[in-house]
Amino acid sequence: MNSRERVNTTLSHKEPDKVPIDLGGNQSSIHIKA
């Protein structure tokens, strides 16, 4: 599972294999959708 799949899985309220980490360097889909 790559990082994009991890974020999409988390946003779908499912459990990914690892916790996705957003270091805040760029505006990501986590910031846009939150």
C-alpha distances in whole Angstrom, upper triangle without the diagonal:
4,7,8,6,7,10,11,10,12,15,15,16,13,12,8,7,9,11,11,14,16,19,21,22,21,22,18,17,18,21,22,21,22
4,6,5,6,9,10,11,12,14,15,17,15,14,10,10,10,11,10,12,14,16,18,18,18,19,15,15,16,19,20,19,21
4,5,5,6,9,10,11,12,14,16,14,13,10,10,9,9,7,9,10,12,14,15,15,15,12,12,12,15,17,16,18
4,5,5,6,9,10,11,12,15,14,14,11,12,12,12,9,11,11,14,15,16,14,14,11,10,11,14,15,14,16
4,6,5,6,9,10,10,13,11,11,8,10,11,11,9,12,14,17,18,19,18,17,14,12,13,16,17,16,17
4,6,5,6,9,10,11,9,9,6,7,7,7,6,9,11,15,16,18,17,17,13,12,11,15,16,15,16
4,5,5,6,9,10,10,10,8,11,10,9,6,9,9,13,14,16,15,14,10,8,8,12,13,11,12
4,5,5,6,9,9,10,9,12,12,12,10,13,13,17,17,19,17,16,12,9,9,13,13,11,13
4,6,5,7,5,7,6,9,10,10,10,13,15,18,19,21,20,19,15,13,12,16,16,14,15
4,5,5,5,6,6,10,10,8,8,11,12,16,17,20,19,17,14,12,10,13,14,12,12
4,5,7,10,10,14,14,12,10,13,13,17,17,20,18,16,13,10,8,12,12,9,10
4,6,9,10,14,15,14,13,16,17,21,21,23,22,20,16,13,12,15,15,12,13
4,7,9,13,14,12,13,16,17,21,21,24,23,21,18,15,13,16,17,13,13
4,6,10,11,11,12,16,18,21,23,25,24,23,19,17,15,19,19,16,16
4,7,8,9,10,14,17,20,22,24,24,23,20,18,16,19,21,18,18
4,5,7,8,12,15,18,20,22,22,21,18,16,15,19,20,18,18
4,7,9,12,16,19,21,23,23,23,20,19,18,21,23,21,21
4,6,9,13,15,18,20,21,21,18,18,16,19,21,20,20
4,6,10,13,15,18,18,18,16,15,13,16,19,17,17
4,7,10,12,14,15,15,12,12,10,13,16,15,15
4,6,9,11,12,13,11,12,10,12,15,15,15
4,5,8,9,9,8,10,8,9,12,13,13
4,6,8,10,10,13,11,11,15,16,15
4,6,7,8,11,10,9,12,14,14
4,7,9,12,12,11,14,17,16
4,6,10,11,9,11,14,15
4,7,8,6,7,11,11
4,5,6,6,9,10
4,5,5,6,8
4,6,5,6
4,6,5
4,6
4
